[in-house]
Amino acid sequence: MQSAITADGVCVSIDLRKLAAIAISFLGRGVILAEFASGVVLSAAVGLFVLFRQHSFWQIVLGVYFLCLGLNYLAMFAEAVGIPTRESARAELGDGLGDKSRAMSKYWCQSVLLLIPFLVPMLALGGRRQPQPR
């Protein structure tokens, strides 16, 4: 699923499935599922811990940020579950792995966007919406 947000003439595009596929093709399915699952659980745990121990406005903001970060990892985990093997991940990428350093650079930049709260779930939902017939 390819999704995009356009703001001020800058297009941010993330293909969540390909982002998960490139990670699986290089690191293996088990490592990536563990990474994304721990990202969900640990982000939520830290977020809840900070919220329960909060003493200031900024601690509340930090707690909510970590909870939202967990949602981003949940969307990535859902995409990674749909890719059963390393070979199917490579097939998903197609010719995208021709130049490995360029592919890694492209998807690394996209993976940094995982740090923006709610961005990945918004893009995931936006990418699944079907255009309405007119």
Secondary structure, DSSP 8 states (H G I E B T S, - for coil): -EEEEEETTEEEEEEHHHHHHHHHHHH-HHHHHHHHHHHHHHHHHHHHHHHHT--SHHHHHHHHHHHHHHHHHHHHHHHHHT--SHHHHHHHHGGGGSSHHHHHHHHHHHHHGGGSTTHHHHHHHHHH------
